[in-house]
Amino acid sequence: MRHEQTPPEKAENDTVETMRKWLSLGTAAEYLDCSADTVCRRAIPWQEEAAKGRIRFKLLQLNEDKSKRRERRYFLDDLDALLVSK
């Protein structure tokens, strides 16, 4: 049985598309046209199921530096759900 490998361009595009679903605090606030404090109040740690009126976040390592610092990123689909419910 022969397994086909994903071309490098496709794998890179999938990674870019996945990263576009995660926004910084400032960008999430701009997207919702609200304050960063409002985004923080609605934020919950990542869980598989969406919660109505909440924005799930993950701590993501954004670069490969030695510090291994991770930053909160907010899930775009949850932001879209909030906009629809307004």
N, C-alpha and C positions, 0 to 999 in steps of 0.2 A: 504494500500500500504506500503510495507516494503522498507526502504532505507538502502542500504548497506553502511557501513562506510569504509573509506580508511584505510587500516592497517597502524599503525604507521611507519613501515619500509618503506612503499611505499611513505608516505607523506614526510619522511625525505629524501629519495632518490630524490624526485621531487625538494625539496628545494636545495639540493646539486647541482643537474643538472642546476637549474636556476642560482645559484650563479657562476657556472663555466662559464656562458656567460658574466660575468662582470669582467673586468681586471683593475688592478691598472695602474697608468700612466707609471711606470717603466716597468711593464710587457707588456703593450700595445706597448711601444717603442721597446722593445726587440723582440716582436712578428713580428713587421713590419720591424725590422732592420733599425730603424731611431732614431732620437733624440726625447727626451721628448718634446722639443719645437715644433717639427713638429706635434706631436700628438695634442698638445694644440692648434696649429693654425688651425687644421682641425676639432676640437671639436665643437659641437653644443649641446645645451640643448635637452633633450629627446623630441621627437615628434613621433607620430605613424608611419609616413611614412619615409622611409630612404631617404637621400639626397645624390646624387652622389658625391663622393669625400670627404664626410664628415663622422665623427665618432660621433655618438650620445653618450651622457653620462647622467648618473643620479647621484644625490647626495644620497648615501645610508648610512644608519646607520649600522655600521658593528658589533657593540656589544651592549650589553644592559646596559652600564654604565650610571651613572647619568648625564654625560655631554651632552648626546644626540648628540655628534659630528657626523657629516655626511661627507663622503669623496666621491670624484668623482670616478666613475667607468665607464669604457668605454665598449661599446657593442661589443662582439666578432664577431657577424655576420657582422658588419660594417667593422671591421678590415679585415675579410676574403674577403669582397667585394673589398677592396682596393688592396689586394694581387692579386686577379684575374685580376683586371684592369691594373696591371703593365705590 
